[in-house]
């Protein structure tokens, strides 16, 4: 989607993908990544996700990337958080907290240097927010900037796209396997049937290793 679309969404306050609780899949399946517990976790298109707080509580540092300044400001305000140091970056503005860095700007400007300490990625609402061509760019960009061995927990959504408009878009399992075909490992670790606006859908949770 174009940047103007997402800015308008956040300005309107109509952000149905924003969850008011910690994601259950994250809590149930994060241990499957087999992490030490102190890795930096990249959260693409993070919005004001409470999942970032949960990851911090597990001992991780968090690197969140979000297009909307409004979303990041609301995240800080609603959770009574403050930036503790100035953020200096060539392509992003944002905030630096004690164990969290929030970058505001275009995700595709994120570089390998920014991700040197990243050991894991959590994607609940990033890939499903992007139309097909941007999904290709997103998957390729992740593979270009992440250290080898980085693990990704990805929550995906599948439904009949002809019956319902996105975002969130339907991203079939076959597409996930194609987008990340060069990765060392792609496993489906959970799946669940549900209804999205009256349309049958499936959520699937993938564990991917770069």
Protein Blocks (a to p, Z undefined) as FASTA:
>chain_A
ZZklmmmmmmnopafklcfbdcfklmmmmmmnopahlaccddehkljafklmmmmmnopa
cddddfblklmmmmmmmnopacfbdcddfkbgcdddfkbccdeddfklpcfklmmmpcbd
cdfklmmmpcfklmmmmmmmmmmmpcghiacddddddddfkloccddddddfklmmmmmm
mpmbdcdfbdcdddeehiacddddddddZZ
